[in-house]
Amino acid sequence: MRALRALVTGASTGIGRTFARELAATGYVVTAVARSEDRLRTLVDELGSGHRYLVADLATADGQGLVADELARHPVDLLVNNAGTAHHGPFTETPAQDALTAIRLNCEAVVTLAHAFLAQARPGDALINVSSTLAYAPTPGLAVYSASKSFVTSLSEALWHEQRPYGVYVMGLCPGMTATDSHSLSHEDAPAALIQTPEALVAAALRALDRRARPTVVSGTANSVFTFAARVLPRRTALALLSRTP
Ligand SMILES: NC(=O)c1ccc[n+]([C@@H]2O[C@H](COP(=O)([O-])OP(=O)(O)OC[C@H]3O[C@@H](n4cnc5c(N)ncnc54)[C@H](OP(=O)(O)O)[C@@H]3O)[C@@H](O)[C@H]2O)c1
């Protein structure tokens, strides 16, 4: 029987790197995608023989095309659409170009790669789109980011339903605050109960992948309480509270 194959975007660091490590440890042959070749090479060396990397800027049409072609030529059993970016600040005080780059990476690349993957997916295959708890919480100061994650969660839920008859599982994964190299978080940023490690997040995602039940996976009790509150609070109250979130 051939080994299962996975492609993980944004695998050079953070949550994506943890996905790549954990999937390799459970027997997947991993293709790691990001822009930083040095980091990808270090990761693939660590994972061992058989694993590979692909350098691509997924905020560009060329980079998206490169990875979509790879998925068409070398189908995988699991795609983890993880690469994403956020820029902080009031909407009008941040360059429009930053917002558009975020949308290309967080939304356009997710659609392009999901489409390439699902076009050839077979029963048993799975797609994980990494969203955020902010998908449920329009966030002042992170307006484009939170809107982009609402897009990812909505897309994932609809695709979950569409793909069920074909035996293909689609998950929208909603991490809350996750301490990574580029997002070092401390007690000053948030109560410890709200901060997860990438290892805890990925373990929760892989447990949910085994069960293949829920369209959306919110990792951790505190994050579930947060998303519940964000959905049921009156919008003005939610927005006032969220404008104070770090
Ligand atoms: N950390 C959190 O608190 C948190 C919370 C909720 C949701 N999330 C989501 O989880 C995902 C991963 O977040 P993270 O915290 O692990 O982020 P991170 O540490 O900043 O890592 C982002 C990854 O994406 C890659 N990347 C960035 N721009 C790219 C581009 N244009 N083309 C290809 N790859 C690109 C980066 O590699 P290169 O720079 O080498 O390209 C890196 O591997 C994102 O979708 C994020 O929105 C994170």
The ligand as a Gaussian input file, in Angstrom:
#p B3LYP/6-31G(d) Opt

LIG

0 1
 N       -0.842000      32.191000      15.356000
 C       -2.083000      32.528000      15.658000
 O       -2.352000      33.069000      16.775000
 C       -3.211000      32.225000      14.697000
 C       -4.527000      32.351000      15.165000
 C       -5.584000      32.070000      14.313000
 C       -5.337000      31.676000      13.008000
 N       -4.057000      31.575000      12.569000
 C       -3.853000      31.179000      11.165000
 O       -2.997000      30.058000      11.118000
 C       -2.226000      30.091000       9.916000
 C       -0.755000      29.983000      10.257000
 O       -0.454000      31.025000      11.157000
 P        0.942000      31.103000      11.933000
 O        0.683000      31.807000      13.207000
 O        1.599000      29.786000      11.954000
 O        1.710000      32.117000      10.976000
 P        3.277000      32.357000      10.789000
 O        4.040000      31.808000      11.937000
 O        3.396000      33.793000      10.412000
 O        3.602000      31.464000       9.514000
 C        2.996000      31.767000       8.295000
 C        3.457000      30.758000       7.257000
 O        2.910000      31.151000       6.004000
 C        3.965000      31.345000       5.084000
 N        3.650000      32.438000       4.171000
 C        3.444000      33.742000       4.503000
 N        3.212000      34.443000       3.380000
 C        3.273000      33.562000       2.346000
 C        3.147000      33.686000       0.952000
 N        2.908000      34.878000       0.383000
 N        3.273000      32.583000       0.180000
 C        3.534000      31.382000       0.743000
 N        3.679000      31.196000       2.061000
 C        3.547000      32.284000       2.851000
 C        5.195000      31.659000       5.940000
 O        6.401000      31.276000       5.312000
 P        7.339000      32.202000       4.412000
 O        7.466000      33.514000       5.117000
 O        8.565000      31.394000       4.319000
 O        6.624000      32.302000       3.097000
 C        4.955000      30.734000       7.128000
 O        5.377000      29.425000       6.808000
 C       -2.598000      31.386000       9.203000
 O       -3.582000      31.135000       8.216000
 C       -3.166000      32.240000      10.324000
 O       -4.076000      33.205000       9.860000
 C       -2.986000      31.840000      13.373000

